[in-house]
Amino acid sequence: MDKHSSSIATCEGSDYDYPTATCVPLPVCPPLVPPEHGHGVGINITLGKCVPVECDEGFQFDPDSDEGMERPCCIRDIIEDVVRFEEVKKCYKPDQMCDICNDIDVCPHCYIGNKQYAAKRREFNFDR
């Protein structure tokens, strides 16, 4: 069987086994910036790969917060035309969790987003 008759091209060195294709390295994300009170290594991560992030001892991800990812992936931002990591989830102390905290100054992250909990609801009155 002729190696050029395959429907799958294989990269051999700097060229594909298909005569008109050339190997191009995948874009690499800039280093991952871990969240405050968290850690994760994201160096030389190529497009499509993900990195696990963990919180430091005494901190944890807020399960009720929709902000960020615990395993951010290297993505292509088509609007800014750059390669970057997805937003990283933030690490909080247990008393800052949304299901406990009801003080917007202590935990403003609980008051942003689409979720509606009793502690997050606010009544607004508009004059007609």
Secondary structure, DSSP 4 states (H G I P E B T S, - for coil): --GGG-SS--EETTEESSTT-B--PPPBPPPP-PPTTEE---SSPBTT-B---EEPTT-EE-TT--SSBSS-BEEEETTTTEEEEPPBPPEE-GGG-TTT---TTT-GGGGSSS---TTT--------
